[in-house]
């Protein structure tokens, strides 16, 4: 071990550089997370009969239902269409957030 340093030659200067890079990465992740939380993701089901919009924070922002698919005798179909669109919009938001944060962190898997 080098005197006053870490094995492999990681002296104080290298550690300081590492800390600076980690702080920059943290700032970049926070900035991207804030932007992604505001971004909207839309998915539809039933050939566009039901459309759902969520944000990156996974809040449902809008549900649009085409009146043509409202059948009082088949409420279950409408429920299934809404459920399907909500789940797809949430999956899209989650996948996009993970991909964008992964670009910043280099796939370090920080659990964000």
N, C-alpha and C positions, 0 to 999 in steps of 0.2 A: 504494500500500500504506500502511495506517495505521502510524503510528510505533510500533515495537515490537510489531506484531501481524501478523496474517495478512491476505492479500487478502480483501476482502469484509467487513471489520470483525470478524473473529473474534479479539477481544482475549483477554487472559489469563483473564478471568472466564468467557467463553464456552467456552474450551478446558477449563477446570476443570470446568464443568458437563458438558461432553461426556465427559470422563474419568470423572466420577462416574456418569453414565448407563451408560457402557460397563462399569464395574465391577459395577453393579447387574445389568445384563443377563448378565454372566458368572456371577454368583452364582445368578441365576434359572435359567440354562441348566444349571449344575452340579447344582442341587437337582432340577430336572425330570429330568435324565439319571439321577440316582441313583434317583428314584422309578420311572421307566420301566424301568430295569434290573431292578427287582424285580417289576414287573407281569407277569402271565402272559397269553398269547395261545393260544387253542386253535382248531384247525381239524380238520375230519374229511373223509374221503373214503369212497366206496362206500356212500353213504346212511347214514353213521354207523358203518360196520363198523370203521373205523380212525380213531382220534382221537389227535392229537399236541398236546402243550402245550409251548410255549417261553416263555422270559422275554425281556424287552427287551434283554438282553445276548446274545440269540440262542443261549442254551444250551437244549438239549432237556431238559425236565423230566420228561415222561411220554409213554409211548406205550401206548395201550389198543387191544387187538385183540379184537374179538368172536369167540369160538371158532367161531361158525357160518361164518366166512369162511376158516377154516383148512382147506384142501384139500391134502393131501400130493401130489396129482396136478397141482396148479396153483399151485405156490409163486410163480411169476412174477406172478400176479395179486395176491397178498398183498404182494409186494415193490413192485409199482406203486402199490398203495393206500397203503402206508407212505410211499413217496417223495412221492406227491402231497400227502398230509396234512402232511408235514414242510415241503415247499416252500411250501405255502399259509400255514402258521403263521408261517414265517420272513418271508414277504412282508407278512403282516398286522402283525407286530412292527415291521418296518422302516418301513412306511408310517405307522404310528401314532407312532413315535418322531420321524420327520421332520416330521409334522404338528404334534405338540406342541411341538417345539423351534422350528419355524417360527413358531408363535404368539408365542413369546417374542422371537425375533430379528427379527420383522417380515419374514421371507423374505430375510434378508441372505445366505443360502447360505453358512454358515460351515463347511460340510463336516463336520457332526457326524453 
